[in-house]
Amino acid sequence: MSAVRNVLFIMCDQLRRDHLSCYGGRVPTPHIDALAARGVVFDHAYVQSGVCGPSRMSYYTGRYVTSHGATWNRVPLSIAEPTLGDYVHEIGRSVALAGKTHVMPDDDGLARFGIAPDSPRGVRLRAGGFVEVDRYDGHLPPGPESGYADWLRARGYAGADPWHEHVIAAADGGRVVSGWQLRNAHLPACVAEAHSETAYMTDVALDWIRAQRDAPWVLHLSYVKPHWPYLAPAPYHAMFRGADTGPIVHGPQDGTADEHPVMRAYRRHDECQSFGREDVARHVRPAYMGLVAQVDAHVGRLMAALEADGRLRDTLVMFTADHGEFLGDRGLGEKELFHDEVVRVPFIVVDPDERADATRGRRDARFVEAVDVVPTILAALGGGEAPYRCEGRSLLPLLRGEAPGAWRDAVYSELDYSFRRARLVLGRRAGECRGTMVRTAEWKYVAWQGFRPQLFDLARDPLELRDLGAAPGMDRVRADLHARLCDWLATRRNRTTMSDAAIEARTDLHRRFGIHIGIW
Amino acid sequence: MSAVRNVLFIMCDQLRRDHLSCYGGRVPTPHIDALAARGVVFDHAYVQSGVCGPSRMSYYTGRYVTSHGATWNRVPLSIAEPTLGDYVHEIGRSVALAGKTHVMPDDDGLARFGIAPDSPRGVRLRAGGFVEVDRYDGHLPPGPESGYADWLRARGYAGADPWHEHVIAAADGGRVVSGWQLRNAHLPACVAEAHSETAYMTDVALDWIRAQRDAPWVLHLSYVKPHWPYLAPAPYHAMFRGADTGPIVHGPQDGTADEHPVMRAYRRHDECQSFGREDVARHVRPAYMGLVAQVDAHVGRLMAALEADGRLRDTLVMFTADHGEFLGDRGLGEKELFHDEVVRVPFIVVDPDERADATRGRRDARFVEAVDVVPTILAALGGGEAPYRCEGRSLLPLLRGEAPGAWRDAVYSELDYSFRRARLVLGRRAGECRGTMVRTAEWKYVAWQGFRPQLFDLARDPLELRDLGAAPGMDRVRADLHARLCDWLATRRNRTTMSDAAIEARTDLHRRFGIHIGIW
């Protein structure tokens, strides 16, 4: 082990923490577990939003959703928001991308500043600061930013849209059926495992890493799985059965009039209508578990190659997810909202620095947030303190057994469901659909615009089965947590053009600049 | 009267509302009163911060301070914040500037986007979107963006720094003394009235307007007075006496241990040390009043010229201030904090459109905020609805006697005293120094980071003499107002790259884009 020279920041899409064996899950994930053994497993890592776009923008900017403003999928990230790639660029390096970012280009911003979209600066800004080796966001046919479609064709997957025709297609007897339909989740995908999305992007990453030869590198490898469509290639499609899928959790208030109105509205979404049926959840979970096992296998392939090349010695590896998913728990499907199935994610960091030797294999119960990734990577690369506008903290002191001063005692997550059918169900306007969560050691509290809050007593009810948001006798708890949320909102880093440090260096110095106020 | 063709947006610096005769004040201001007679006088107009920089950035962006982020003087306005000038530019016109803006250029932003500071775009962005005819921020010698220093020299005011040597200098017997010192406020400035800052900028404005000939125009005429240094040219220096200055207001808690800690800390500032002495307040107020009378005279000169040119018929005139000042009331000097002397400003609008004939000479008690200026000007110029990110509302419906739907029932103002000695007095870090005010019809409530709130019962205590922030029996009132503040904070327009309307047009339409989530 030696100093950090490279960074490999691996993200999975929609990977549920409690499915990994190192987090007590039912999917054997020996290769991810091996990362855990070499690094630190964070047990309380939370994303800033339970949906891809805003969560990733927090990972990439080091800022909460209310600060970066890209509140849901497909909302462009303002080009005024510097990203991990931009910060690393400032210290003379770059962040390569293989896979998904969900960054939507801020073309209005480019136009405002007269930046040609195809200029080097325009290309970088449109990509959220990443240098795109191969960008592929998944859940739609690969676009021109990805080589996947051509790569598939070169391997015999013919057709105008090999993704729809092979990758998310399955053969049901003689009939080709679609992976969009949950009923087909038990079938193998019409793509060989070695040609699947996960395999392809691992190949891209490995080829790119080897092409760097002796140059140090930073790579964001961002898998689009185990996100839907829920269709695994053989043999992963058949690795698990319904009986392997474990309990399905239901709370006493699920779907009743006592349930929170936003939760009830979410039940009207297609994915909740489907996953609300236990037979559907039992039918789909094995495919999801297979996709998780497949990701693990490719993480293993990647790590083996790094080890063979001597790169494990000098590469910081982070492994996490943009959010989890319900998979039928609570009668819900998919993601969003604020239950732990969605907002609490796997988060493992392997720091090759010898100062981290003391923590290898440890579990750390302290709160970690997605916004910590930017400060951590910058610190690991010798970039010093995080930029002022970053709202997260470097995890290096935790990894290296240092005393980081007072650590945070709460995490925050946000949702803007303006884009969702739930808004229509509830008869609300866009802009009236925000939820904000604070989770402390004891409580999870969610404030909703226009509705009562949600409250869970995590000590007595760790599965969050009983919503105390309207329960009598809890007024004081709710008020205290609401006050925490308000204080948090009131202290966001909205003064982005001048740091606190710069202000402290010039406080009360107007006389020095020739301004003499109020002297007799 | 006819349709709006031109806009004249006049701002005074540090002009206290209750000093104008049309607001019941002791300074006869016949020319401003004439505007009032032709237009609508808003009785409850509030600025978004009681200090130049953040207040003006709200006037210029149509956004609250927490949204635009320029929280105090000298904090650059992010170039990602479009301004009045930018919006007007988008409809093919421009906003000229004569006077002060206090916009600090966001040079880091320019560098990020590769915009040369001296390129046309760079010049416009650095100027906050204004086309600078003559930019002069006052309180320091005029820089190269203003012609004032050369203009003075051409009129015989010799020296390297004619501002210090003449404009804010006075002759006390044979000795030249400085206008920085309050003790000299009774003396006439060493500049002729016709060559004073207010006269100069009126000349600049008039020359520019006439140079437009038949072309329509938008001008921001932004006087640096009656802001300090408190030195009026003859005859205005001697127009008022101490006996004319009216009562000085003191609350029972002023300076006592019961007073709010932030208020007490402000008393340690030089200006409060000085203005806390009644003799100083009585000594300075006449000069301030003279400066107000002088502004009025030049407004009269300007309006007479516009009338002679036929421009009153087609020019929308707005007259307001960036904030007021204490002038010794409460034992305080200068500005900041949240009392009405500071945050409630004069606000008069003359709309030449015949649809506004019915409201001429009226007083309107509805709440108006600085953020309303951008939407109002855009609407008047036919620019349609305000851009989504604007947080204010057009006042045209109020001016034209239309029913604007539910109007706002509260106003908001903010302060970041990180830059001030008060922070050091209170032993706080930058970033821990925010105050946020909500003012409803009945109450004014200020939440302070780290301290108890302030609360004033405006029905029983319109002068805000008794702070009920710690008074017993008021918990419910405070909680309700605090909740309003939280709700307000949680609904800021931080999603700047996509509007609510755009979201409403695409809600729940993922299937249309080929994404089929959760179907059986």
Chai-1 contact restraints between the chains, C-beta under 6 A:
chainA,res_idxA,chainB,res_idxB,connection_type,confidence,min_distance_angstrom,max_distance_angstrom,comment,restraint_id
A,T66,B,N494,contact,1.0,0.0,6.0,A-B,restraint_1
A,G69,B,N494,contact,1.0,0.0,6.0,A-B,restraint_2
A,G69,B,R495,contact,1.0,0.0,6.0,A-B,restraint_3
A,G69,B,T496,contact,1.0,0.0,6.0,A-B,restraint_4
A,T71,B,R495,contact,1.0,0.0,6.0,A-B,restraint_5
A,V75,B,T497,contact,1.0,0.0,6.0,A-B,restraint_6
A,V75,B,M498,contact,1.0,0.0,6.0,A-B,restraint_7
A,P76,B,T497,contact,1.0,0.0,6.0,A-B,restraint_8
A,S78,B,T496,contact,1.0,0.0,6.0,A-B,restraint_9
A,S78,B,T497,contact,1.0,0.0,6.0,A-B,restraint_10
A,A80,B,A80,contact,1.0,0.0,6.0,A-B,restraint_11
A,D106,B,T497,contact,1.0,0.0,6.0,A-B,restraint_12
A,F113,B,F113,contact,1.0,0.0,6.0,A-B,restraint_13
A,G114,B,R121,contact,1.0,0.0,6.0,A-B,restraint_14
A,R121,B,G114,contact,1.0,0.0,6.0,A-B,restraint_15
A,W180,B,H516,contact,1.0,0.0,6.0,A-B,restraint_16
A,Q181,B,I519,contact,1.0,0.0,6.0,A-B,restraint_17
A,L182,B,W520,contact,1.0,0.0,6.0,A-B,restraint_18
A,R183,B,W520,contact,1.0,0.0,6.0,A-B,restraint_19
A,D270,B,I517,contact,1.0,0.0,6.0,A-B,restraint_20
A,D270,B,G518,contact,1.0,0.0,6.0,A-B,restraint_21
A,D270,B,I519,contact,1.0,0.0,6.0,A-B,restraint_22
A,E271,B,I517,contact,1.0,0.0,6.0,A-B,restraint_23
A,E271,B,G518,contact,1.0,0.0,6.0,A-B,restraint_24
A,S274,B,G518,contact,1.0,0.0,6.0,A-B,restraint_25
A,S274,B,W520,contact,1.0,0.0,6.0,A-B,restraint_26
A,G333,B,G518,contact,1.0,0.0,6.0,A-B,restraint_27
A,S418,B,I503,contact,1.0,0.0,6.0,A-B,restraint_28
A,F419,B,I503,contact,1.0,0.0,6.0,A-B,restraint_29
A,F419,B,T507,contact,1.0,0.0,6.0,A-B,restraint_30
A,R421,B,D508,contact,1.0,0.0,6.0,A-B,restraint_31
A,R423,B,T507,contact,1.0,0.0,6.0,A-B,restraint_32
A,A430,B,D500,contact,1.0,0.0,6.0,A-B,restraint_33
A,A430,B,I503,contact,1.0,0.0,6.0,A-B,restraint_34
A,A430,B,E504,contact,1.0,0.0,6.0,A-B,restraint_35
A,G431,B,D500,contact,1.0,0.0,6.0,A-B,restraint_36
A,C486,B,C486,contact,1.0,0.0,6.0,A-B,restraint_37
A,L489,B,L489,contact,1.0,0.0,6.0,A-B,restraint_38
A,N494,B,T66,contact,1.0,0.0,6.0,A-B,restraint_39
A,N494,B,G69,contact,1.0,0.0,6.0,A-B,restraint_40
A,R495,B,G69,contact,1.0,0.0,6.0,A-B,restraint_41
A,R495,B,T71,contact,1.0,0.0,6.0,A-B,restraint_42
A,T496,B,G69,contact,1.0,0.0,6.0,A-B,restraint_43
A,T496,B,S78,contact,1.0,0.0,6.0,A-B,restraint_44
A,T497,B,V75,contact,1.0,0.0,6.0,A-B,restraint_45
A,T497,B,P76,contact,1.0,0.0,6.0,A-B,restraint_46
A,T497,B,S78,contact,1.0,0.0,6.0,A-B,restraint_47
A,T497,B,D106,contact,1.0,0.0,6.0,A-B,restraint_48
A,M498,B,V75,contact,1.0,0.0,6.0,A-B,restraint_49
A,D500,B,A430,contact,1.0,0.0,6.0,A-B,restraint_50
A,D500,B,G431,contact,1.0,0.0,6.0,A-B,restraint_51
A,I503,B,S418,contact,1.0,0.0,6.0,A-B,restraint_52
A,I503,B,F419,contact,1.0,0.0,6.0,A-B,restraint_53
A,I503,B,A430,contact,1.0,0.0,6.0,A-B,restraint_54
A,E504,B,A430,contact,1.0,0.0,6.0,A-B,restraint_55
A,T507,B,F419,contact,1.0,0.0,6.0,A-B,restraint_56
A,T507,B,R423,contact,1.0,0.0,6.0,A-B,restraint_57
A,D508,B,R421,contact,1.0,0.0,6.0,A-B,restraint_58
A,H516,B,W180,contact,1.0,0.0,6.0,A-B,restraint_59
A,I517,B,D270,contact,1.0,0.0,6.0,A-B,restraint_60
A,I517,B,E271,contact,1.0,0.0,6.0,A-B,restraint_61
A,G518,B,D270,contact,1.0,0.0,6.0,A-B,restraint_62
A,G518,B,E271,contact,1.0,0.0,6.0,A-B,restraint_63
A,G518,B,S274,contact,1.0,0.0,6.0,A-B,restraint_64
A,G518,B,G333,contact,1.0,0.0,6.0,A-B,restraint_65
A,I519,B,Q181,contact,1.0,0.0,6.0,A-B,restraint_66
A,I519,B,D270,contact,1.0,0.0,6.0,A-B,restraint_67
A,W520,B,L182,contact,1.0,0.0,6.0,A-B,restraint_68
A,W520,B,R183,contact,1.0,0.0,6.0,A-B,restraint_69
A,W520,B,S274,contact,1.0,0.0,6.0,A-B,restraint_70
